[in-house]
């Protein structure tokens, strides 16, 4: 089982750069890069909420479960 992070897809759809999103939500571009690559073990709900707010999307648009 795996969780696929689709943050890069949403950024492309919204025509937003990683740096811009990182600045808007108050995290480093490096931490955002780790999120995009799926190399993190978890994400704070505050951070997820901020990403969804800025990208005008739902958590399900960013995270996908595969068996």
C-alpha positions in Angstrom: 0.0 0.0 0.0 1.2 3.5 -0.8 0.1 7.1 -0.6 1.0 9.0 -3.8 1.5 12.8 -3.4 0.1 14.7 -6.3 1.2 18.2 -5.2 3.3 18.7 -8.4 0.2 18.0 -10.5 -1.9 20.6 -8.6 0.9 23.2 -8.8 1.0 22.6 -12.6 -2.7 22.9 -12.9 -2.7 26.2 -11.0 0.4 27.4 -12.8 2.1 28.1 -9.6 5.8 27.6 -8.7 6.9 25.7 -5.6 8.7 28.8 -4.3 5.5 30.8 -4.5 3.5 28.2 -2.7 6.1 27.8 0.0 6.2 31.5 0.6 2.4 31.7 0.8 2.1 28.9 3.3 5.1 29.7 5.4 7.4 26.7 4.9 10.7 26.4 3.2 11.0 25.4 -0.4 13.1 22.5 0.7 10.3 21.2 3.0 7.8 21.6 0.2 10.1 19.6 -2.1 10.2 16.8 0.4 6.4 16.8 0.5 6.2 16.8 -3.3 8.6 13.8 -3.5 6.7 11.8 -0.9 9.8 11.5 1.3 8.0 12.6 4.5 6.3 10.3 7.0 3.5 12.8 7.7 2.0 16.2 7.2 0.5 18.5 9.7 -3.2 19.3 9.2 -2.3 23.0 9.4 0.1 22.7 6.5 -2.3 20.6 4.5 -5.1 23.1 5.1 -2.8 26.0 4.0 -1.8 24.1 0.8 -5.5 23.4 0.0 -6.4 27.0 0.6 -3.7 28.4 -1.7 -4.3 25.8 -4.4 -8.1 26.0 -4.1 -8.4 22.2 -3.8 -9.3 19.3 -1.5 -6.9 17.0 0.3 -8.0 14.2 -2.0 -6.7 16.3 -4.9 -3.2 16.1 -3.3 -3.1 12.6 -1.9 -4.0 9.3 -3.6 -4.1 5.8 -2.0 -2.9 2.8 -4.1 -3.0 -0.8 -3.0 
